[in-house]
Amino acid sequence: MIRSVARALRAPVLLSALLGGTPLASTAALATTPAPPVTREGDVSVTDFTFKSGETLPEVRLHYTTLGTPHRDAKGNVDNAVLILHGTGGTGAQFLRPQFSDVLFRPGGVLDPARYFIILPDDVGHGRSTKPSDGLRAHFPKYDYDDMVALEHELVTRGLGVDHLRLVMGTSMGCMHAFVWGETYPKAMDALMPLACLPQTIAGRNRLWRQMAISAIKADPAWQGGDYVEQPRQGLRTAASLLVIAGSAPLQMQKAYPTREAADTAVDTLTHAQMDHADANDLIYQLDASRTYDPSPRLETITAPVTWINSGDDFINPPELALAEQLVKRLPHGQFILIPASDQTHGHGTHTWAALWQDKLADLLARTAPKG
């Protein structure tokens, strides 16, 4: 059963994603920033949901933001819906930041809301959707990416009444979800645009830093098995420090902190920016949800055209592994693009700096435009 509540808003608060976040703009910069697009926020309730683990919840609340209006073709089907999926620790609101929204959602932009119905969910365990910190804490169901994608599908189809997507696009964790969408619902979209991930099991350094962050929180005596009275600050600080490094860009960091003193001073600022609004249980679940992810055995089943983009300075998906070049060969209609590291890229967070890849998105939409 699905229940949906929606409300119109302007300029929602922009929450900082744990991976690939950026500082807030200065007051002077805000004075020249274009007016934000009109958005609508709402909640969909999915009742009696069973997770892959066999655990159940009587209700999962999924928060979402939309831009634009659904357009229906002659048969009454929505034909302009775009689903954009956020990264670990993020929310749909992260795509309303200037480096994404002002490029893509502007009038005449590649994803102009006058043409497209854009859906920005908060995934389960994130933002204003149902999550461990709502009350169940460490007794919350152990969700994984398959569960998250299944709930995204419920939101889109039963909650918003969209039976087909013009595009599924995702960044970081959302990038991985895009590959899961392509395999699980191969006819549900016209095109896929995954940004900043690899379609294979998370292992090596990528798994190590995630598990280190989880272990740091659990090793803090204040964690108390997840039943803490106050946030386990020491464990969260270590986890936040790892998140800063994982999402960092070498050239940007060098420019921002060119001296030892500047770097030392930035440590507290950067770690507190990550941890001050974080919940330890939520973060553990967010990081560990990737544990079962591995679309590699079924890449050949993804029939939608795929434009997959990573960046050359991505700590989380380092190009030195040369995995993408091999995996893309197994996508029937896939292309892989590596953006070279430069003073314009932002490490893993390049996925949100749309000016660097908007031409590739425009090409994908043009190539997959419905005929007739």
VOPAGU-2260 file (C-alpha; in pm, 1 decimal, decimal comma):
REM VOPAGU-2260
SITE   aa  ch    i         X         Y         Z
SITE  MET   A    0       0,0       0,0       0,0
SITE  ILE   A    1     124,5     349,5     -88,9
SITE  ARG   A    2      27,4     679,2      67,8
SITE  SER   A    3     159,0    1007,3     -73,0
SITE  VAL   A    4     164,8    1363,5      61,0
SITE  ALA   A    5     316,1    1650,8    -138,9
SITE  ARG   A    6     365,5    2022,6     -87,4
SITE  ALA   A    7     512,5    2302,4    -296,8
SITE  LEU   A    8     822,2    2486,0    -172,7
SITE  ARG   A    9    1090,5    2724,0    -291,5
SITE  ALA   A   10    1459,4    2714,7    -206,1
SITE  PRO   A   11    1472,2    2421,5      39,7
SITE  VAL   A   12    1760,7    2400,7     284,5
SITE  LEU   A   13    2065,1    2244,4     117,6
SITE  LEU   A   14    2205,0    1960,7     325,0
SITE  SER   A   15    2572,8    1867,7     290,5
SITE  ALA   A   16    2639,9    1519,5     155,2
SITE  LEU   A   17    2902,1    1318,4     337,1
SITE  LEU   A   18    3082,2    1242,3      12,2
SITE  GLY   A   19    3153,0    1511,8    -242,0
SITE  GLY   A   20    3007,7    1797,9     -35,5
SITE  THR   A   21    3113,5    2157,3     -90,4
SITE  PRO   A   22    3125,6    2466,5     129,8
SITE  LEU   A   23    2826,8    2698,2     135,6
SITE  ALA   A   24    2847,3    3000,9     -92,6
SITE  SER   A   25    2940,6    3337,1      52,8
SITE  THR   A   26    2685,0    3614,9      95,0
SITE  ALA   A   27    2838,8    3804,1    -197,2
SITE  ALA   A   28    2813,5    3499,9    -422,2
SITE  LEU   A   29    2453,0    3439,1    -321,3
SITE  ALA   A   30    2364,5    3790,0    -436,6
SITE  THR   A   31    2446,8    3693,8    -795,5
SITE  THR   A   32    2307,2    3339,7    -782,4
SITE  PRO   A   33    2005,4    3279,8   -1008,9
SITE  ALA   A   34    1672,2    3229,7    -836,2
SITE  PRO   A   35    1632,1    2861,7    -746,3
SITE  PRO   A   36    1376,2    2660,7    -940,1
SITE  VAL   A   37    1037,6    2594,6    -784,7
SITE  THR   A   38    1034,5    2258,9    -610,6
SITE  ARG   A   39     772,2    2035,8    -458,7
SITE  GLU   A   40     842,9    1811,3    -162,5
SITE  GLY   A   41     640,8    1521,9     -31,3
SITE  ASP   A   42     641,0    1183,8     136,6
SITE  VAL   A   43     535,0     843,1      17,2
SITE  SER   A   44     464,0     561,5     263,7
SITE  VAL   A   45     539,0     202,5     163,2
SITE  THR   A   46     363,1     -34,2     399,9
SITE  ASP   A   47     464,2    -384,9     510,4
SITE  PHE   A   48     797,4    -379,2     329,6
SITE  THR   A   49    1013,5    -692,1     352,7
SITE  PHE   A   50    1389,6    -641,9     324,7
SITE  LYS   A   51    1626,3    -894,6     167,1
SITE  SER   A   52    1737,9    -991,3     516,2
SITE  GLY   A   53    1383,0   -1110,9     590,1
SITE  GLU   A   54    1326,6    -824,0     833,0
SITE  THR   A   55    1015,3    -612,6     788,6
SITE  LEU   A   56     885,8    -266,9     867,8
SITE  PRO   A   57     515,7    -184,5     885,8
SITE  GLU   A   58     588,0     147,0     715,3
SITE  VAL   A   59     881,1     300,5     526,9
SITE  ARG   A   60     849,7     674,2     470,5
SITE  LEU   A   61    1026,7     801,8     158,5
SITE  HIS   A   62    1081,6    1174,8     124,3
SITE  TYR   A   63    1126,1    1328,7    -219,1
SITE  THR   A   64    1167,8    1656,7    -403,2
SITE  THR   A   65    1043,1    1715,7    -756,8
SITE  LEU   A   66    1091,7    1985,4   -1019,0
SITE  GLY   A   67     877,5    2034,0   -1325,3
SITE  THR   A   68     552,5    1865,2   -1424,0
SITE  PRO   A   69     481,8    1515,8   -1556,7
SITE  HIS   A   70     394,0    1510,4   -1925,7
SITE  ARG   A   71     175,2    1230,5   -2057,8
SITE  ASP   A   72     181,7    1093,7   -2410,1
SITE  ALA   A   73    -118,8     998,5   -2618,9
SITE  LYS   A   74    -152,0     674,2   -2422,1
SITE  GLY   A   75    -148,5     854,0   -2088,5
SITE  ASN   A   76     202,7     744,4   -1989,4
SITE  VAL   A   77     453,8     985,8   -1835,5
SITE  ASP   A   78     731,4    1038,5   -2091,0
SITE  ASN   A   79     956,1    1305,8   -1934,8
SITE  ALA   A   80    1049,0    1171,5   -1590,0
SITE  VAL   A   81    1412,7    1182,6   -1476,2
SITE  LEU   A   82    1523,3    1004,9   -1158,1
SITE  ILE   A   83    1842,6    1140,3    -995,4
SITE  LEU   A   84    1990,8     939,6    -707,2
SITE  HIS   A   85    2219,1    1077,8    -435,9
SITE  GLY   A   86    2534,3     943,3    -273,4
SITE  THR   A   87    2613,1     789,1      65,2
SITE  GLY   A   88    2497,1    1018,6     343,3
SITE  GLY   A   89    2338,4    1263,0     100,7
SITE  THR   A   90    1983,7    1366,6      14,9
SITE  GLY   A   91    1795,9    1469,2    -295,6
SITE  ALA   A   92    1850,5    1831,5    -192,3
SITE  GLN   A   93    2221,7    1804,1    -275,8
SITE  PHE   A   94    2128,3    1839,3    -644,0
SITE  LEU   A   95    1990,5    2187,3    -576,8
SITE  ARG   A   96    2340,2    2321,2    -514,7
SITE  PRO   A   97    2459,1    2576,9    -772,4
SITE  GLN   A   98    2726,7    2357,3    -934,6
SITE  PHE   A   99    2451,9    2112,5   -1034,8
SITE  SER   A  100    2122,0    2299,6   -1037,3
SITE  ASP   A  101    2239,3    2625,0   -1195,4
SITE  VAL   A  102    2393,6    2426,9   -1481,0
SITE  LEU   A  103    2130,2    2160,9   -1552,5
SITE  PHE   A  104    1801,9    2296,3   -1412,7
SITE  ARG   A  105    1826,9    2650,3   -1551,2
SITE  PRO   A  106    1593,7    2765,6   -1829,8
SITE  GLY   A  107    1731,1    2611,8   -2147,8
SITE  GLY   A  108    1953,5    2374,8   -1948,3
SITE  VAL   A  109    1996,6    2008,9   -2032,5
SITE  LEU   A  110    1741,6    1913,9   -1764,5
SITE  ASP   A  111    1524,3    2224,0   -1778,9
SITE  PRO   A  112    1221,8    2159,6   -1550,5
SITE  ALA   A  113    1005,1    2319,9   -1818,6
SITE  ARG   A  114    1073,3    2003,2   -2021,1
SITE  TYR   A  115    1139,5    1733,1   -1762,8
SITE  PHE   A  116     975,6    1600,2   -1447,6
SITE  ILE   A  117    1273,0    1557,0   -1214,8
SITE  ILE   A  118    1252,6    1326,5    -910,8
SITE  LEU   A  119    1506,4    1360,5    -628,4
SITE  PRO   A  120    1445,6    1099,6    -354,8
SITE  ASP   A  121    1593,5    1076,1      -7,1
SITE  ASP   A  122    1682,1     707,3      12,6
SITE  VAL   A  123    1580,8     490,5     305,0
SITE  GLY   A  124    1828,9     553,8     587,3
SITE  HIS   A  125    1892,0     909,1     464,7
SITE  GLY   A  126    1759,9    1260,5     498,6
SITE  ARG   A  127    1391,6    1284,2     583,6
SITE  SER   A  128    1312,9     924,1     492,8
SITE  THR   A  129    1280,7     644,6     748,2
SITE  LYS   A  130    1616,5     574,3     914,1
SITE  PRO   A  131    1768,7     410,5    1223,4
SITE  SER   A  132    1784,0     737,4    1419,7
SITE  ASP   A  133    1404,6     766,2    1402,2
SITE  GLY   A  134    1389,3     523,7    1695,1
SITE  LEU   A  135    1490,4     169,2    1608,3
SITE  ARG   A  136    1862,5     255,2    1619,0
SITE  ALA   A  137    2076,6     -58,9    1569,0
SITE  HIS   A  138    1760,0    -271,2    1554,3
SITE  PHE   A  139    1666,8    -115,1    1219,9
SITE  PRO   A  140    1651,5    -368,1     931,7
SITE  LYS   A  141    1992,4    -424,4     769,1
SITE  TYR   A  142    1904,7    -271,3     433,7
SITE  ASP   A  143    2127,7    -301,5     127,2
SITE  TYR   A  144    2136,2    -145,9    -219,0
SITE  ASP   A  145    1880,9    -391,8    -359,1
SITE  ASP   A  146    1636,1    -285,0     -87,1
SITE  MET   A  147    1706,3      81,1    -156,6
SITE  VAL   A  148    1644,7      41,5    -529,7
SITE  ALA   A  149    1325,3    -157,3    -466,5
SITE  LEU   A  150    1198,3     128,9    -250,6
SITE  GLU   A  151    1301,1     385,6    -512,5
SITE  HIS   A  152    1095,8     185,9    -762,3
SITE  GLU   A  153     796,3     188,5    -526,5
SITE  LEU   A  154     828,4     564,4    -487,2
SITE  VAL   A  155     846,5     626,3    -861,8
SITE  THR   A  156     581,5     384,4    -983,3
SITE  ARG   A  157     322,6     348,8    -709,5
SITE  GLY   A  158     389,5     669,2    -521,4
SITE  LEU   A  159     426,6     914,8    -812,1
SITE  GLY   A  160     249,6     717,2   -1084,7
SITE  VAL   A  161     546,3     709,2   -1323,8
SITE  ASP   A  162     565,7     381,7   -1516,4
SITE  HIS   A  163     866,5     470,5   -1732,7
SITE  LEU   A  164    1171,7     690,9   -1687,6
SITE  ARG   A  165    1335,1     901,2   -1954,9
SITE  LEU   A  166    1661,5     876,2   -1760,0
SITE  VAL   A  167    1802,0     720,6   -1443,7
SITE  MET   A  168    2104,3     913,8   -1323,6
SITE  GLY   A  169    2302,4     873,0   -1002,9
SITE  THR   A  170    2614,2     990,2    -823,6
SITE  SER   A  171    2842,7     771,4    -608,7
SITE  MET   A  172    2602,1     538,8    -426,1
SITE  GLY   A  173    2338,4     662,1    -670,2
SITE  CYS   A  174    2574,4     563,1    -952,2
SITE  MET   A  175    2577,0     209,5    -815,4
SITE  HIS   A  176    2200,0     218,5    -779,4
SITE  ALA   A  177    2174,3     313,7   -1147,8
SITE  PHE   A  178    2348,7      -9,9   -1243,1
SITE  VAL   A  179    2113,0    -204,5   -1013,0
SITE  TRP   A  180    1816,5     -31,4   -1179,9
SITE  GLY   A  181    1950,3    -131,5   -1521,1
SITE  GLU   A  182    1966,2    -497,8   -1421,0
SITE  THR   A  183    1653,9    -519,9   -1203,7
SITE  TYR   A  184    1420,5    -312,2   -1421,8
SITE  PRO   A  185    1583,7    -326,2   -1767,4
SITE  LYS   A  186    1281,4    -185,0   -1952,5
SITE  ALA   A  187    1202,0      86,6   -1700,1
SITE  MET   A  188    1419,1     359,8   -1854,4
SITE  ASP   A  189    1538,5     498,4   -2186,6
SITE  ALA   A  190    1891,3     570,3   -2064,5
SITE  LEU   A  191    2128,8     539,3   -1770,6
SITE  MET   A  192    2393,9     786,6   -1656,8
SITE  PRO   A  193    2601,4     653,1   -1364,6
SITE  LEU   A  194    2858,1     899,4   -1224,6
SITE  ALA   A  195    3152,1     801,2    -999,8
SITE  CYS   A  196    3139,6     430,2    -926,3
SITE  LEU   A  197    3234,9      83,6   -1046,1
SITE  PRO   A  198    2978,9    -192,0   -1119,2
SITE  GLN   A  199    3146,0    -460,8    -914,3
SITE  THR   A  200    3176,8    -572,9    -554,1
SITE  ILE   A  201    3322,5    -315,8    -316,8
SITE  ALA   A  202    3656,4    -454,1    -204,0
SITE  GLY   A  203    4017,3    -343,5    -162,6
SITE  ARG   A  204    4072,6      10,9     -38,8
SITE  ASN   A  205    3712,1     108,3    -103,3
SITE  ARG   A  206    3586,7    -153,4     144,2
SITE  LEU   A  207    3875,2     -91,3     385,5
SITE  TRP   A  208    3801,1     277,1     450,2
SITE  ARG   A  209    3428,8     206,6     490,2
SITE  GLN   A  210    3492,7     -72,4     739,5
SITE  MET   A  211    3750,8     140,3     923,1
SITE  ALA   A  212    3489,3     413,1     968,9
SITE  ILE   A  213    3230,9     162,9    1093,5
SITE  SER   A  214    3480,5      -0,8    1328,5
SITE  ALA   A  215    3588,2     335,0    1470,8
SITE  ILE   A  216    3231,8     415,4    1573,9
SITE  LYS   A  217    3167,3      72,3    1721,5
SITE  ALA   A  218    3496,2      80,6    1914,0
SITE  ASP   A  219    3395,6     402,1    2091,6
SITE  PRO   A  220    3269,1     305,0    2441,9
SITE  ALA   A  221    2998,0     568,4    2404,3
SITE  TRP   A  222    2843,0     375,3    2116,4
SITE  GLN   A  223    2698,9     117,2    2359,8
SITE  GLY   A  224    2594,5    -127,1    2089,4
SITE  GLY   A  225    2397,8     146,2    1916,6
SITE  ASP   A  226    2192,5     239,0    2224,0
SITE  TYR   A  227    2392,9     552,3    2304,5
SITE  VAL   A  228    2256,9     842,1    2505,0
SITE  GLU   A  229    2487,6    1091,3    2333,2
SITE  GLN   A  230    2659,6    1057,9    1998,1
SITE  PRO   A  231    2992,4     867,4    2019,9
SITE  ARG   A  232    3198,5    1173,0    1929,1
SITE  GLN   A  233    3542,2    1011,0    1916,8
SITE  GLY   A  234    3431,0     734,9    1685,6
SITE  LEU   A  235    3239,2     978,5    1469,0
SITE  ARG   A  236    3543,9    1204,3    1445,2
SITE  THR   A  237    3757,5     921,9    1309,3
SITE  ALA   A  238    3484,3     821,8    1065,4
SITE  ALA   A  239    3443,8    1182,2     953,6
SITE  SER   A  240    3818,8    1213,3     897,2
SITE  LEU   A  241    3809,6     910,0     669,0
SITE  LEU   A  242    3514,0    1057,2     481,2
SITE  VAL   A  243    3704,7    1381,5     424,7
SITE  ILE   A  244    3994,9    1194,8     267,1
SITE  ALA   A  245    3772,3     962,9      63,4
SITE  GLY   A  246    3590,4    1256,9     -91,5
SITE  SER   A  247    3895,5    1476,7    -137,6
SITE  ALA   A  248    4058,8    1607,1    -454,5
SITE  PRO   A  249    4439,5    1646,3    -440,5
SITE  LEU   A  250    4464,7    1960,1    -654,6
SITE  GLN   A  251    4171,4    2131,3    -484,5
SITE  MET   A  252    4308,6    2046,5    -139,2
SITE  GLN   A  253    4652,6    2178,6    -233,4
SITE  LYS   A  254    4503,0    2505,9    -357,5
SITE  ALA   A  255    4280,6    2547,3     -54,2
SITE  TYR   A  256    4548,6    2457,8     204,5
SITE  PRO   A  257    4887,4    2546,2      50,7
SITE  THR   A  258    5077,9    2561,6     381,6
SITE  ARG   A  259    5117,4    2335,9     682,5
SITE  GLU   A  260    4941,5    2592,6     897,9
SITE  ALA   A  261    4644,1    2617,1     664,1
SITE  ALA   A  262    4608,1    2238,7     646,6
SITE  ASP   A  263    4638,0    2196,5    1023,1
SITE  THR   A  264    4377,2    2466,2    1084,8
SITE  ALA   A  265    4137,8    2303,9     838,5
SITE  VAL   A  266    4132,9    1966,1    1014,2
SITE  ASP   A  267    3876,8    2058,0    1278,2
SITE  THR   A  268    3666,5    2259,3    1034,7
SITE  LEU   A  269    3645,0    1976,4     782,9
SITE  THR   A  270    3581,3    1696,1    1030,6
SITE  HIS   A  271    3317,5    1891,2    1220,6
SITE  ALA   A  272    3143,7    1980,4     895,0
SITE  GLN   A  273    3103,5    1607,5     836,7
SITE  MET   A  274    3011,6    1495,5    1187,8
SITE  ASP   A  275    2813,8    1776,0    1351,4
SITE  HIS   A  276    2482,0    1669,0    1200,0
SITE  ALA   A  277    2558,6    1297,8    1162,8
SITE  ASP   A  278    2405,0    1014,2    1359,6
SITE  ALA   A  279    2636,7     722,8    1433,4
SITE  ASN   A  280    2385,5     446,9    1363,1
SITE  ASP   A  281    2264,7     615,1    1043,3
SITE  LEU   A  282    2624,4     644,2     922,0
SITE  ILE   A  283    2705,3     281,2     999,3
SITE  TYR   A  284    2402,3     166,4     802,7
SITE  GLN   A  285    2476,6     401,4     512,8
SITE  LEU   A  286    2832,5     278,4     476,3
SITE  ASP   A  287    2750,6     -88,9     523,3
SITE  ALA   A  288    2457,3     -93,8     278,4
SITE  SER   A  289    2710,6    -152,1      -0,8
SITE  ARG   A  290    2824,5    -485,3     145,9
SITE  THR   A  291    2620,6    -704,8     -96,1
SITE  TYR   A  292    2655,2    -484,1    -402,0
SITE  ASP   A  293    2792,2    -659,0    -712,0
SITE  PRO   A  294    2619,6    -610,7   -1047,2
SITE  SER   A  295    2917,3    -747,8   -1240,9
SITE  PRO   A  296    2777,4   -1097,5   -1309,0
SITE  ARG   A  297    2477,3    -954,9   -1499,1
SITE  LEU   A  298    2609,1    -651,4   -1684,3
SITE  GLU   A  299    2506,0    -804,5   -2016,5
SITE  THR   A  300    2139,4    -780,8   -1909,7
SITE  ILE   A  301    2149,2    -399,3   -1905,4
SITE  THR   A  302    1982,0    -315,1   -2235,0
SITE  ALA   A  303    1942,7      62,4   -2192,9
SITE  PRO   A  304    2214,7     286,8   -2338,8
SITE  VAL   A  305    2466,2     379,4   -2067,2
SITE  THR   A  306    2697,6     679,7   -2043,3
SITE  TRP   A  307    2918,3     610,7   -1740,9
SITE  ILE   A  308    3156,8     878,0   -1617,0
SITE  ASN   A  309    3435,3     872,7   -1356,6
SITE  SER   A  310    3709,6    1123,2   -1283,9
SITE  GLY   A  311    4085,4    1076,1   -1280,1
SITE  ASP   A  312    4130,3    1204,4    -922,4
SITE  ASP   A  313    3868,5     985,8    -754,7
SITE  PHE   A  314    4008,0     825,8    -436,0
SITE  ILE   A  315    3710,1     590,4    -408,0
SITE  ASN   A  316    3721,8     467,3    -769,6
SITE  PRO   A  317    4088,1     507,9    -867,7
SITE  PRO   A  318    4149,6     482,3   -1243,3
SITE  GLU   A  319    4475,7     296,8   -1177,2
SITE  LEU   A  320    4271,3     -19,0   -1122,4
SITE  ALA   A  321    4172,7     -11,6   -1492,8
SITE  LEU   A  322    3851,2    -194,6   -1405,3
SITE  ALA   A  323    3608,5      34,6   -1585,1
SITE  GLU   A  324    3773,2     -15,8   -1923,5
SITE  GLN   A  325    3720,3    -390,4   -1892,0
SITE  LEU   A  326    3370,8    -383,8   -1740,8
SITE  VAL   A  327    3226,3    -142,9   -1997,0
SITE  LYS   A  328    3293,1    -397,7   -2272,4
SITE  ARG   A  329    3019,8    -612,7   -2120,8
SITE  LEU   A  330    2752,2    -343,4   -2146,2
SITE  PRO   A  331    2560,3    -399,1   -2470,9
SITE  HIS   A  332    2510,2     -24,8   -2526,3
SITE  GLY   A  333    2760,0     131,2   -2289,6
SITE  GLN   A  334    3037,0     386,0   -2306,3
SITE  PHE   A  335    3282,1     481,7   -2033,7
SITE  ILE   A  336    3433,6     828,7   -2007,6
SITE  LEU   A  337    3718,6     918,0   -1772,7
SITE  ILE   A  338    3748,7    1290,6   -1704,7
SITE  PRO   A  339    4121,6    1364,7   -1660,1
SITE  ALA   A  340    4225,9    1515,5   -1329,0
SITE  SER   A  341    4274,5    1891,2   -1351,1
SITE  ASP   A  342    4229,0    2204,8   -1145,3
SITE  GLN   A  343    3864,6    2193,5   -1255,1
SITE  THR   A  344    3785,9    1846,1   -1118,9
SITE  HIS   A  345    3684,5    1778,8    -759,1
SITE  GLY   A  346    3790,0    1422,6    -686,3
SITE  HIS   A  347    3499,9    1190,0    -616,1
SITE  GLY   A  348    3274,5    1497,0    -599,4
SITE  THR   A  349    3327,7    1571,2    -969,6
SITE  HIS   A  350    3000,3    1384,4   -1012,6
SITE  THR   A  351    2810,8    1694,7    -894,1
SITE  TRP   A  352    3002,6    1957,7   -1096,5
SITE  ALA   A  353    2777,9    1935,5   -1399,2
SITE  ALA   A  354    2968,6    2181,1   -1617,3
SITE  LEU   A  355    3236,3    1913,2   -1658,7
SITE  TRP   A  356    3004,9    1656,7   -1816,0
SITE  GLN   A  357    2676,8    1822,0   -1917,8
SITE  ASP   A  358    2766,7    1783,0   -2286,6
SITE  LYS   A  359    2785,2    1405,1   -2237,4
SITE  LEU   A  360    2441,4    1409,0   -2076,0
SITE  ALA   A  361    2300,4    1615,2   -2362,4
SITE  ASP   A  362    2444,0    1364,2   -2610,9
SITE  LEU   A  363    2292,8    1068,8   -2422,4
SITE  LEU   A  364    1948,1    1230,0   -2417,5
SITE  ALA   A  365    1974,3    1313,9   -2787,5
SITE  ARG   A  366    2077,2     960,0   -2880,7
SITE  THR   A  367    1792,4     805,8   -2683,5
SITE  ALA   A  368    1517,1    1050,5   -2774,8
SITE  PRO   A  369    1193,9     874,2   -2869,8
SITE  LYS   A  370    1148,5     851,0   -3245,2
SITE  GLY   A  371     851,4    1004,4   -3412,4
